[in-house]
Protein backbone atom coordinates (compact mmCIF):
# COMPACT_ATOMS: atom_id res chain seq x y z
CA UNK A 1 0.00 0.00 0.00
CA UNK A 2 1.24 3.51 -0.87
CA UNK A 3 -0.36 6.86 -0.08
CA UNK A 4 -4.16 6.66 0.13
CA UNK A 5 -4.41 3.94 -2.50
CA UNK A 6 -2.81 0.59 -3.15
CA UNK A 7 -0.59 -1.22 -5.64
CA UNK A 8 -0.23 -4.75 -6.97
CA UNK A 9 3.05 -6.50 -6.18
CA UNK A 10 4.24 -9.92 -7.34
CA UNK A 11 6.58 -12.38 -5.64
CA UNK A 12 7.34 -16.09 -5.75
CA UNK A 13 5.69 -18.56 -3.37
CA UNK A 14 8.52 -18.20 -0.89
CA UNK A 15 8.04 -14.43 -0.77
CA UNK A 16 11.16 -13.64 -2.78
CA UNK A 17 11.73 -11.67 -6.00
CA UNK A 18 9.28 -9.00 -4.97
CA UNK A 19 8.46 -6.48 -7.68
CA UNK A 20 5.86 -3.77 -8.15
CA UNK A 21 3.38 -4.17 -10.99
CA UNK A 22 1.17 -1.06 -10.80
CA UNK A 23 2.02 2.58 -10.11
CA UNK A 24 -1.40 4.22 -9.81
CA UNK A 25 -1.78 4.74 -6.04
CA UNK A 26 -5.49 3.93 -6.38
CA UNK A 27 -7.76 1.79 -4.15
CA UNK A 28 -8.01 -1.81 -5.41
CA UNK A 29 -10.83 -4.29 -4.84
CA UNK A 30 -10.11 -7.77 -6.10
CA UNK A 31 -7.40 -9.42 -8.23
CA UNK A 32 -7.69 -12.49 -10.46
CA UNK A 33 -5.23 -14.37 -12.67
CA UNK A 34 -6.14 -15.10 -16.28
CA UNK A 35 -5.83 -18.74 -17.41
CA UNK A 36 -2.17 -19.42 -18.12
CA UNK A 37 -1.03 -16.73 -15.71
CA UNK A 38 -0.06 -14.22 -18.37
CA UNK A 39 -2.22 -11.37 -17.06
CA UNK A 40 -4.02 -10.16 -13.98
CA UNK A 41 -7.46 -8.57 -13.87
CA UNK A 42 -8.24 -6.21 -11.02
CA UNK A 43 -10.71 -3.52 -9.97
CA UNK A 44 -9.33 -0.03 -9.35
CA UNK A 45 -10.96 3.25 -8.38
CA UNK A 46 -10.38 5.96 -11.00
CA UNK A 47 -12.21 9.17 -11.88
CA UNK A 48 -15.01 8.50 -9.41
CA UNK A 49 -15.80 4.93 -10.52
CA UNK A 50 -14.64 1.32 -10.14
CA UNK A 51 -13.15 -0.06 -13.35
CA UNK A 52 -11.92 -3.54 -14.28
CA UNK A 53 -8.42 -3.43 -15.75
CA UNK A 54 -6.03 -6.04 -17.12
CA UNK A 55 -2.26 -5.85 -16.89
CA UNK A 56 0.49 -8.24 -18.10
CA UNK A 57 2.11 -10.17 -15.26
CA UNK A 58 5.47 -9.30 -16.80
CA UNK A 59 4.67 -5.60 -16.43
CA UNK A 60 3.21 -2.94 -18.64
CA UNK A 61 0.33 -0.50 -18.88
CA UNK A 62 -3.13 -1.51 -17.58
CA UNK A 63 -6.04 -1.58 -20.04
CA UNK A 64 -9.70 -1.06 -19.22
CA UNK A 65 -12.22 -3.85 -19.79
CA UNK A 66 -14.86 -1.62 -21.30
CA UNK A 67 -17.92 -3.89 -21.17
CA UNK A 68 -17.71 -4.23 -17.37
CA UNK A 69 -18.91 -0.66 -16.84
CA UNK A 70 -17.87 1.71 -14.07
CA UNK A 71 -19.04 -0.05 -10.89
CA UNK A 72 -17.32 -3.44 -11.31
CA UNK A 73 -15.41 -4.98 -8.39
CA UNK A 74 -13.94 -8.28 -7.16
CA UNK A 75 -13.33 -10.08 -10.47
CA UNK A 76 -13.21 -13.88 -10.65
CA UNK A 77 -12.21 -16.03 -13.63
CA UNK A 78 -13.38 -19.52 -14.60
CA UNK A 79 -10.09 -21.24 -15.56
CA UNK A 80 -11.86 -23.94 -17.59
CA UNK A 81 -14.44 -22.02 -19.65
CA UNK A 82 -12.51 -18.73 -19.58
CA UNK A 83 -15.44 -16.76 -18.22
CA UNK A 84 -15.25 -13.59 -16.14
CA UNK A 85 -17.51 -12.85 -13.19
CA UNK A 86 -17.55 -9.69 -11.10
CA UNK A 87 -19.60 -7.80 -8.56
CA UNK A 88 -21.48 -4.75 -9.74
CA UNK A 89 -22.50 -2.13 -7.18
CA UNK A 90 -24.42 0.58 -8.98
CA UNK A 91 -24.59 3.96 -7.25
CA UNK A 92 -27.56 5.98 -8.46
CA UNK A 93 -28.83 9.07 -6.71
CA UNK A 94 -31.38 11.70 -7.59
CA UNK A 95 -32.11 15.35 -6.86
CA UNK A 96 -35.20 15.69 -4.65
CA UNK A 97 -37.45 18.65 -3.89
CA UNK A 98 -39.52 19.26 -0.76
CA UNK A 99 -41.73 22.11 0.39
CA UNK A 100 -40.38 24.13 3.31
CA UNK A 101 -42.46 24.31 6.50
CA UNK A 102 -45.94 23.05 7.23
CA UNK A 103 -44.91 19.75 8.82
CA UNK A 104 -45.06 16.37 7.13
CA UNK A 105 -48.65 16.87 5.97
CA UNK A 106 -47.52 19.85 3.91
CA UNK A 107 -44.41 18.20 2.47
CA UNK A 108 -44.09 17.36 -1.21
CA UNK A 109 -40.97 15.23 -1.30
CA UNK A 110 -40.35 13.95 -4.80
CA UNK A 111 -37.46 13.08 -7.08
CA UNK A 112 -36.93 16.05 -9.37
CA UNK A 113 -33.89 14.98 -11.43
CA UNK A 114 -33.12 11.33 -12.15
CA UNK A 115 -30.62 9.74 -14.53
CA UNK A 116 -28.72 6.45 -14.94
CA UNK A 117 -25.87 7.98 -12.90
CA UNK A 118 -25.34 10.06 -9.77
CA UNK A 119 -26.92 13.48 -9.39
CA UNK A 120 -25.65 15.74 -6.62
CA UNK A 121 -24.84 19.30 -5.58
CA UNK A 122 -27.99 21.08 -6.87
CA UNK A 123 -28.16 24.88 -7.01
CA UNK A 124 -31.15 26.99 -8.05
CA UNK A 125 -30.49 29.91 -10.37
CA UNK A 126 -31.10 33.37 -8.85
CA UNK A 127 -34.52 33.59 -10.55
CA UNK A 128 -35.47 30.03 -9.53
CA UNK A 129 -36.14 28.98 -13.14
CA UNK A 130 -33.17 26.62 -13.52
CA UNK A 131 -31.24 24.06 -11.49
CA UNK A 132 -27.53 23.34 -11.96
CA UNK A 133 -26.00 20.18 -10.54
CA UNK A 134 -23.17 17.69 -10.96
CA UNK A 135 -24.02 14.49 -12.83
CA UNK A 136 -21.96 11.54 -14.07
CA UNK A 137 -24.67 10.21 -16.38
CA UNK A 138 -22.38 10.81 -19.39
CA UNK A 139 -19.57 8.72 -17.86
CA UNK A 140 -17.64 11.44 -16.03
CA UNK A 141 -18.69 14.18 -13.63
CA UNK A 142 -19.96 17.24 -15.51
CA UNK A 143 -22.10 20.28 -14.82
CA UNK A 144 -25.70 19.99 -16.07
CA UNK A 145 -28.51 22.56 -16.10
CA UNK A 146 -32.21 21.65 -16.00
CA UNK A 147 -35.45 23.58 -15.85
CA UNK A 148 -36.81 24.54 -12.45
CA UNK A 149 -39.06 21.48 -12.59
CA UNK A 150 -36.12 19.17 -13.36
CA UNK A 151 -36.93 18.80 -17.06
CA UNK A 152 -34.83 19.32 -20.18
CA UNK A 153 -31.42 18.65 -18.65
CA UNK A 154 -28.48 19.88 -20.74
CA UNK A 155 -24.81 19.09 -20.22
CA UNK A 156 -22.84 22.32 -19.91
CA UNK A 157 -19.22 21.20 -19.48
CA UNK A 158 -16.83 18.93 -21.32
CA UNK A 159 -14.25 18.06 -18.64
CA UNK A 160 -13.78 14.28 -19.06
CA UNK A 161 -12.21 13.15 -15.83
CA UNK A 162 -11.75 15.49 -12.85
CA UNK A 163 -13.84 15.32 -9.69
CA UNK A 164 -16.31 18.20 -9.84
CA UNK A 165 -17.72 20.16 -6.90
CA UNK A 166 -21.20 21.75 -6.78
CA UNK A 167 -21.63 24.85 -8.96
CA UNK A 168 -22.47 28.40 -7.88
CA UNK A 169 -24.52 30.79 -10.02
CA UNK A 170 -23.39 34.31 -10.75
CA UNK A 171 -25.89 36.91 -9.48
CA UNK A 172 -27.01 37.61 -13.07
CA UNK A 173 -27.56 33.88 -13.77
CA UNK A 174 -25.22 33.85 -16.77
CA UNK A 175 -22.16 32.04 -15.42
CA UNK A 176 -21.48 28.97 -13.28
CA UNK A 177 -18.46 28.82 -11.01
CA UNK A 178 -17.18 25.50 -9.65
CA UNK A 179 -14.13 23.60 -8.43
CA UNK A 180 -12.62 20.58 -10.17
CA UNK A 181 -9.82 18.38 -8.90
CA UNK A 182 -7.51 16.28 -11.08
CA UNK A 183 -4.81 14.33 -9.24
CA UNK A 184 -3.78 16.58 -6.32
CA UNK A 185 -4.57 20.06 -7.63
CA UNK A 186 -7.91 21.83 -7.23
CA UNK A 187 -8.81 24.47 -9.81
CA UNK A 188 -11.62 26.98 -10.17
CA UNK A 189 -13.53 27.01 -13.46
CA UNK A 190 -16.20 29.21 -15.00
CA UNK A 191 -18.66 28.15 -17.70
CA UNK A 192 -21.63 29.84 -19.39
CA UNK A 193 -24.92 28.64 -17.93
CA UNK A 194 -26.65 28.55 -21.30
CA UNK A 195 -26.42 29.65 -24.92
CA UNK A 196 -23.73 27.27 -26.17
CA UNK A 197 -24.55 24.86 -29.00
CA UNK A 198 -23.16 22.00 -26.93
CA UNK A 199 -20.91 21.18 -23.96
CA UNK A 200 -17.92 23.50 -23.66
CA UNK A 201 -14.47 23.28 -22.13
CA UNK A 202 -14.77 25.69 -19.18
CA UNK A 203 -12.27 28.46 -18.55
CA UNK A 204 -9.85 27.94 -15.69
CA UNK A 205 -9.89 31.12 -13.65
CA UNK A 206 -7.81 30.21 -10.59
CA UNK A 207 -5.72 27.55 -8.91
CA UNK A 208 -7.60 26.98 -5.66
CA UNK A 209 -10.89 25.78 -4.18
CA UNK A 210 -14.03 26.91 -2.37
CA UNK A 211 -14.99 29.31 -5.14
CA UNK A 212 -17.83 31.74 -4.54
CA UNK A 213 -19.25 34.94 -6.03
CA UNK A 214 -19.22 38.37 -4.46
CA UNK A 215 -22.79 39.63 -4.10
CA UNK A 216 -22.36 42.24 -6.81
CA UNK A 217 -21.02 39.64 -9.26
CA UNK A 218 -17.99 41.80 -10.03
CA UNK A 219 -15.48 39.51 -8.34
CA UNK A 220 -14.98 35.95 -7.11
CA UNK A 221 -13.54 34.59 -3.88
CA UNK A 222 -11.55 31.39 -3.45
CA UNK A 223 -9.08 29.66 -1.15
CA UNK A 224 -5.46 29.07 -2.18
CA UNK A 225 -2.18 28.58 -0.32
CA UNK A 226 -3.90 28.96 3.06
CA UNK A 227 -5.44 32.34 2.29
CA UNK A 228 -8.69 33.82 0.96
CA UNK A 229 -8.27 35.53 -2.40
CA UNK A 230 -10.38 37.93 -4.43
CA UNK A 231 -10.11 38.11 -8.22
CA UNK A 232 -11.97 39.38 -11.25
CA UNK A 233 -14.58 36.93 -12.61
CA UNK A 234 -12.08 35.87 -15.30
CA UNK A 235 -9.38 35.24 -12.67
CA UNK A 236 -7.51 38.47 -13.31
CA UNK A 237 -5.91 40.63 -10.61
CA UNK A 238 -5.92 38.04 -7.79
CA UNK A 239 -5.09 39.46 -4.36
CA UNK A 240 -5.33 38.06 -0.83
CA UNK A 241 -7.98 39.67 1.36
CA UNK A 242 -6.96 38.20 4.71
CA UNK A 243 -3.60 39.04 6.23
CA UNK A 244 -3.44 35.85 8.33
CA UNK A 245 -1.74 33.18 6.12
CA UNK A 246 -3.60 30.46 8.00
CA UNK A 247 -7.08 31.80 7.26
CA UNK A 248 -9.38 29.74 5.05
CA UNK A 249 -12.92 28.42 4.90
ChimeraX attribute file (.defattr): number of C-alpha atoms within 10 A of each C-alpha:
attribute: neighborCount
match mode: 1-to-1
recipient: residues
	/A:1	12
	/A:2	11
	/A:3	9
	/A:4	8
	/A:5	13
	/A:6	17
	/A:7	17
	/A:8	16
	/A:9	13
	/A:10	14
	/A:11	11
	/A:12	9
	/A:13	7
	/A:14	6
	/A:15	8
	/A:16	9
	/A:17	9
	/A:18	10
	/A:19	12
	/A:20	11
	/A:21	19
	/A:22	16
	/A:23	13
	/A:24	16
	/A:25	16
	/A:26	18
	/A:27	17
	/A:28	22
	/A:29	17
	/A:30	16
	/A:31	20
	/A:32	18
	/A:33	20
	/A:34	20
	/A:35	15
	/A:36	7
	/A:37	11
	/A:38	11
	/A:39	17
	/A:40	20
	/A:41	25
	/A:42	27
	/A:43	28
	/A:44	28
	/A:45	20
	/A:46	15
	/A:47	18
	/A:48	16
	/A:49	17
	/A:50	23
	/A:51	24
	/A:52	28
	/A:53	20
	/A:54	20
	/A:55	19
	/A:56	17
	/A:57	16
	/A:58	11
	/A:59	12
	/A:60	11
	/A:61	11
	/A:62	19
	/A:63	13
	/A:64	16
	/A:65	16
	/A:66	10
	/A:67	9
	/A:68	18
	/A:69	15
	/A:70	24
	/A:71	19
	/A:72	26
	/A:73	23
	/A:74	18
	/A:75	21
	/A:76	18
	/A:77	17
	/A:78	13
	/A:79	12
	/A:80	7
	/A:81	8
	/A:82	9
	/A:83	11
	/A:84	14
	/A:85	13
	/A:86	17
	/A:87	14
	/A:88	15
	/A:89	11
	/A:90	15
	/A:91	11
	/A:92	13
	/A:93	16
	/A:94	18
	/A:95	18
	/A:96	16
	/A:97	15
	/A:98	12
	/A:99	12
	/A:100	10
	/A:101	9
	/A:102	8
	/A:103	8
	/A:104	10
	/A:105	7
	/A:106	11
	/A:107	13
	/A:108	12
	/A:109	11
	/A:110	12
	/A:111	13
	/A:112	15
	/A:113	23
	/A:114	18
	/A:115	15
	/A:116	15
	/A:117	18
	/A:118	17
	/A:119	22
	/A:120	18
	/A:121	16
	/A:122	21
	/A:123	17
	/A:124	19
	/A:125	23
	/A:126	14
	/A:127	10
	/A:128	12
	/A:129	13
	/A:130	19
	/A:131	24
	/A:132	28
	/A:133	25
	/A:134	24
	/A:135	28
	/A:136	22
	/A:137	17
	/A:138	12
	/A:139	16
	/A:140	21
	/A:141	26
	/A:142	25
	/A:143	28
	/A:144	22
	/A:145	26
	/A:146	19
	/A:147	17
	/A:148	16
	/A:149	13
	/A:150	19
	/A:151	14
	/A:152	10
	/A:153	17
	/A:154	16
	/A:155	21
	/A:156	24
	/A:157	20
	/A:158	15
	/A:159	17
	/A:160	14
	/A:161	17
	/A:162	20
	/A:163	19
	/A:164	26
	/A:165	23
	/A:166	21
	/A:167	26
	/A:168	23
	/A:169	23
	/A:170	25
	/A:171	17
	/A:172	11
	/A:173	19
	/A:174	14
	/A:175	18
	/A:176	25
	/A:177	26
	/A:178	23
	/A:179	25
	/A:180	22
	/A:181	17
	/A:182	12
	/A:183	9
	/A:184	6
	/A:185	11
	/A:186	21
	/A:187	22
	/A:188	25
	/A:189	24
	/A:190	25
	/A:191	21
	/A:192	19
	/A:193	23
	/A:194	16
	/A:195	8
	/A:196	10
	/A:197	7
	/A:198	11
	/A:199	18
	/A:200	14
	/A:201	13
	/A:202	18
	/A:203	14
	/A:204	17
	/A:205	19
	/A:206	25
	/A:207	17
	/A:208	23
	/A:209	23
	/A:210	19
	/A:211	25
	/A:212	22
	/A:213	21
	/A:214	15
	/A:215	10
	/A:216	10
	/A:217	16
	/A:218	13
	/A:219	19
	/A:220	23
	/A:221	24
	/A:222	24
	/A:223	22
	/A:224	20
	/A:225	14
	/A:226	15
	/A:227	19
	/A:228	24
	/A:229	21
	/A:230	22
	/A:231	21
	/A:232	17
	/A:233	21
	/A:234	16
	/A:235	19
	/A:236	12
	/A:237	11
	/A:238	18
	/A:239	13
	/A:240	18
	/A:241	13
	/A:242	14
	/A:243	9
	/A:244	11
	/A:245	12
	/A:246	10
	/A:247	14
	/A:248	15
	/A:249	9
